[in-house]
Amino acid sequence: MNAAPVIAAVDGSADSLRALDWALDAARRRAAPLRVVHVRQYAAWGQAGVLVAGPPGTEDDPVLDEVRARLGDHAGQPAVEYVTLEGVPGAVLPELGDEAQLLVLGSRGRGGFASLLLGSNGLAAARDAGCPVVVVPPPGREVHGEGPAEPGPRVVAGLHADSPDDGVLAFAFAEAARRHARLQVVAAYPWPAQTWSAPGQPMPPLVDEEAVADETRALADGFLAPHRERHPEVRADAEALPGDAAGHLVAASRNAELVVVGRHRRRLLAPARMMGSVTQAVLLHAASPVAVVPPSPHPEPDRETAR
C-alpha cells in the first residue's frame, strides 16, 4: 500500500464531480486514502507566484459539503480527507502533486468559456505536477477512426520508439494490472517518408513502409519486455502505426479505460516543463480519461565509473 493519497480537485462543476468518482475508484484500486481538495481563488487579479496559496479557510465550504453528501460513508470506502485551500488554482494544484501518487481533475471547471475543451487548471496541472495527472473528459465526446474490434477492458499507452520513457510504460502496465485489462501500446512512425533531391523536388522513400513498421514494432517489443516480465498477468500488444500519433491515440481512446501519455523531458535549451503536441492533442480530444506521466528522472552517473 502506498500511503500517499490520490487527490481529487473539485470546484462543484459537473466535470469535477465526474473526476471525483474516477479518483474514488482509483483510490480503492490502490488501497490509498483519498484527499478531496477545493482551491478557492482569493482574488480575480491573483497570479501564479504571488501569494500562491493561503491557509485553509475556517468557514464552511459549500463545495466540500456537497462532496461529503455525495460520497456519504459507505462500507469499503477509502479514508477520505477534505481540504479547502485559498489561492490560484493553476498554481496550487500542480504543487499538490508533490505529496500525491495521483492527481485527478475534470477537463473544465466552473470558469472559462463553455466551448473550451480543456481548462487552464487542467493544462497547468498536467504540465507541472510532480505526479501523474489524470484528466477526466465529459461524457459523449466523439472520436474519429476505427476503434478496436476486440471487446473487454483496455488501457492504451503511447510509446515514442525513438525516445521512450520507462515511467509511462511502468504506469500503464500497473494500471492495466489493477483493472484486469489488456494493454494496447501504440507506437507511431512517420510516413510517408520523403527525401529531397533539390528544393521543391521530393524523391520516393528509399525504404518501404513494411520495413519501417517491422523495425518500429521490434523496438517497441524490446522496450515492453522487462515490463511483461514484471506483469505476466497483463497482455500487452504493441502496434506500429503510420503517421499521426495523436490521431491514433485519440481513435484508440474510444471505450478505453484510460490513455497513458508522457510529458516532455526537460532539455538543456528548454529547461522549463512543457508538454508535447501529441500529449496536448490527446488531452483535448480523447474520449477516455487521460493520464499524463512526468518523465522518469535520469539515473545518477556512477562517480567511480566516470573517473
C-alpha positions in Angstrom: 0.0 0.0 0.0 1.3 3.4 -0.9 0.5 5.9 1.9 0.5 8.9 -0.5 -3.1 9.9 -1.3 -5.0 10.1 -4.5 -6.0 13.7 -4.8 -9.3 14.8 -6.4 -9.6 18.5 -7.3 -13.2 19.7 -7.1 -14.9 23.0 -7.7 -18.6 22.0 -7.8 -18.8 21.6 -11.5 -20.2 18.5 -13.2 -16.7 17.8 -14.7 -15.0 17.9 -11.3 -17.7 15.6 -9.8 -17.0 13.0 -12.5 -13.3 13.3 -11.8 -14.1 12.8 -8.1 -15.9 9.5 -8.9 -12.9 8.4 -11.0 -10.5 9.3 -8.2 -12.5 7.4 -5.6 -12.3 4.3 -7.8 -8.6 4.8 -8.3 -8.0 5.2 -4.5 -9.9 1.9 -3.9 -7.8 0.1 -6.5 -4.6 1.4 -4.9 -5.8 0.8 -1.3 -4.8 4.5 -0.9 -6.5 7.4 1.0 -8.5 9.9 -1.0 -7.9 13.6 -0.4 -10.6 15.9 -1.8 -9.3 19.5 -2.4 -11.2 22.6 -3.2 -9.0 25.6 -4.2 -10.8 28.9 -3.8 -9.4 31.7 -5.8 -8.9 34.5 -3.4 -8.9 37.4 -5.9 -9.6 37.8 -9.6 -6.3 39.6 -10.1 -4.2 36.8 -8.4 -1.3 35.5 -10.4 0.9 32.4 -10.1 3.9 33.1 -7.9 2.2 35.8 -5.9 0.7 34.6 -2.7 0.2 31.2 -4.3 -1.7 29.6 -1.5 -3.0 30.7 1.8 -4.0 28.6 4.8 -7.2 26.5 4.7 -10.4 28.6 5.2 -12.1 28.3 8.5 -15.6 29.0 7.3 -17.9 26.4 5.7 -17.2 25.3 2.2 -20.4 24.6 0.2 -18.4 22.7 -2.5 -16.9 20.3 0.0 -20.3 20.0 1.8 -21.8 18.8 -1.5 -19.0 16.3 -1.9 -19.4 14.9 1.6 -23.1 14.4 0.9 -22.3 12.7 -2.4 -19.7 10.3 -1.0 -21.5 9.5 2.2 -19.9 6.9 4.5 -20.2 3.6 2.7 -18.5 0.3 3.7 -15.3 -0.4 1.8 -14.7 3.3 1.0 -11.2 4.5 1.4 -10.3 7.0 4.1 -11.4 10.5 2.8 -9.9 13.8 3.8 -11.4 17.2 2.8 -9.2 20.2 2.4 -10.0 23.8 1.4 -7.2 26.0 0.2 -7.0 29.6 -0.8 -5.0 30.6 -3.9 -4.7 30.5 -7.6 -5.9 27.0 -8.7 -3.5 26.9 -11.7 -0.6 27.4 -9.3 -1.8 25.5 -6.2 -3.0 22.3 -8.0 0.4 21.4 -9.5 2.1 21.8 -6.1 -0.3 19.2 -4.6 1.3 16.6 -6.9 4.5 16.7 -4.7 2.7 14.7 -2.0 0.3 12.6 -4.1 0.6 9.4 -6.0 -2.1 10.6 -8.4 -3.9 13.9 -9.1 -7.3 13.8 -10.8 -9.4 16.6 -12.1 -12.0 17.3 -14.8 -11.5 18.8 -18.2 -13.0 22.1 -17.3 -14.1 23.8 -14.1 -16.6 26.5 -13.4 -14.5 29.2 -15.0 -13.7 29.8 -18.7 -15.8 29.5 -21.8 -18.3 26.7 -22.3 -16.6 25.9 -25.6 -13.2 25.2 -24.0 -12.1 21.6 -24.4 -9.5 21.8 -21.6 -9.4 24.4 -18.9 -6.3 26.2 -17.8 -6.1 24.5 -14.5 -6.1 21.0 -16.1 -3.4 22.1 -18.5 -1.2 23.6 -15.7 -1.6 20.5 -13.6 -0.8 18.1 -16.4 2.3 20.2 -17.4 3.7 21.0 -13.9 2.6 18.4 -11.3 5.3 16.1 -9.9 3.0 13.1 -10.0 0.9 11.5 -12.8 -2.2 13.6 -13.6 -5.5 12.2 -14.8 -7.9 14.5 -16.7 -11.4 13.1 -17.0 -13.3 14.3 -20.1 -17.1 15.0 -20.3 -19.2 12.0 -21.5 -20.2 11.6 -25.1 -17.0 13.0 -26.7 -16.9 11.7 -30.3 -13.7 10.5 -31.9 -12.9 9.6 -35.5 -11.3 6.5 -36.8 -11.9 2.8 -36.2 -11.9 1.6 -32.6 -10.5 -1.8 -31.6 -12.6 -4.8 -32.6 -11.8 -6.9 -29.6 -14.1 -6.3 -26.6 -13.1 -6.1 -22.9 -11.3 -3.6 -20.6 -8.4 -1.9 -22.2 -5.7 0.6 -21.3 -3.9 2.5 -24.1 -0.3 3.8 -23.9 1.6 6.0 -26.3 5.2 4.9 -27.0 7.8 7.1 -28.7 10.0 4.4 -30.1 12.9 6.9 -30.7 13.0 8.2 -27.1 10.8 6.0 -24.9 10.1 6.9 -21.2 10.1 3.9 -18.9 7.8 5.7 -16.5 5.0 5.8 -19.0 5.2 2.1 -19.6 5.5 1.3 -15.9 2.4 3.3 -15.1 0.4 1.8 -18.0 1.3 -1.8 -17.0 0.4 -1.2 -13.4 -2.9 0.4 -14.3 -3.8 -2.4 -16.7 -3.0 -4.9 -13.9 -5.2 -3.1 -11.5 -8.1 -3.1 -14.0 -7.5 -6.7 -15.3 -7.3 -5.0 -18.7 -5.4 -5.6 -21.9 -2.7 -3.0 -22.7 -2.7 -1.6 -26.2 0.7 0.1 -26.9 0.6 2.5 -29.8 4.0 3.3 -31.5 3.6 5.6 -34.5 6.3 6.1 -37.1 6.5 9.0 -39.6 5.0 8.1 -43.0 5.2 8.8 -45.9 8.9 9.4 -45.6 10.3 11.8 -48.1 13.8 12.9 -49.1 14.6 15.9 -51.2 17.0 16.0 -54.2 16.6 19.7 -54.7 14.4 22.5 -53.3 10.8 21.5 -54.1 11.6 18.1 -55.6 10.7 15.3 -53.3 12.1 11.8 -54.0 10.4 8.5 -53.3 11.4 6.9 -50.0 14.4 4.7 -50.1 12.9 2.1 -47.7 9.5 0.5 -47.9 6.8 1.0 -45.2 6.7 -2.6 -44.1 10.4 -2.5 -43.1 9.8 0.7 -41.1 6.8 -0.8 -39.4 8.7 -4.1 -38.6 11.6 -2.1 -37.1 9.2 0.1 -35.0 7.4 -3.0 -33.7 10.6 -4.7 -32.8 11.8 -1.7 -30.9 8.5 -1.5 -29.1 8.6 -5.1 -28.1 12.1 -4.7 -26.7 11.0 -1.8 -24.5 8.0 -3.8 -23.3 10.0 -7.0 -22.5 11.0 -6.0 -18.9 7.5 -4.8 -18.0 6.0 -8.0 -19.4 8.3 -10.0 -17.1 7.2 -7.9 -14.1 3.5 -8.1 -15.0 3.0 -11.6 -16.6 -0.8 -11.2 -15.9 -1.0 -8.3 -18.4 -1.4 -9.0 -22.1 0.4 -6.2 -23.9 0.0 -5.8 -27.6 2.4 -3.4 -29.5 1.0 -1.8 -32.6 3.2 0.1 -35.1 1.1 2.6 -37.0 2.0 5.1 -39.7 1.6 8.8 -39.4 -0.2 10.9 -36.8 0.5 9.6 -33.3 -2.2 11.8 -31.7 -4.8 10.7 -34.2 -4.1 7.0 -33.5 -4.2 7.5 -29.7 -7.5 9.5 -29.9 -9.1 6.9 -32.0 -7.9 4.2 -29.6 -9.5 6.1 -26.7 -13.0 5.0 -27.7 -14.3 2.7 -25.0 -10.8 2.6 -23.3 -10.4 2.7 -19.6 -7.5 5.1 -19.8 -5.0 6.5 -22.2 -1.5 7.0 -20.8 0.9 9.5 -22.4 4.2 11.1 -21.3 5.2 14.6 -20.7 8.3 16.1 -22.4 11.6 15.7 -20.7 13.4 18.9 -19.8 16.2 19.7 -22.3 19.3 21.9 -22.0 18.0 24.6 -24.3 14.4 24.3 -23.0 14.6 23.7 -19.2 11.0 24.7 -18.5 8.4 22.0 -18.1 6.4 21.5 -21.2 4.0 19.1 -23.0 4.4 17.9 -26.5 1.9 18.5 -29.2 0.8 14.8 -29.1 0.0 14.9 -25.4 -1.9 18.2 -25.8 -3.9 16.9 -28.7 -4.8 13.7 -26.7 -5.9 15.8 -23.7 -8.1 17.9 -25.9 -9.8 15.2 -27.9 -9.6 11.7 -26.2 -12.9 10.2 -25.3 -11.5 8.4 -22.2 -9.7 9.7 -19.2 -6.0 10.6 -20.0 -3.1 10.1 -17.6 -0.1 12.4 -18.2 3.0 10.9 -16.6 6.0 13.1 -15.8 9.3 12.0 -17.2 11.4 9.5 -15.3 14.5 11.1 -13.7 17.8 10.5 -15.4 19.9 7.9 -13.4 22.7 9.5 -11.5 26.1 8.7 -13.1 28.4 6.3 -11.2 31.2 8.6 -10.0 33.7 5.7 -9.8 32.9 4.7 -13.4 33.1 8.3 -14.6 36.6 8.7 -13.3 
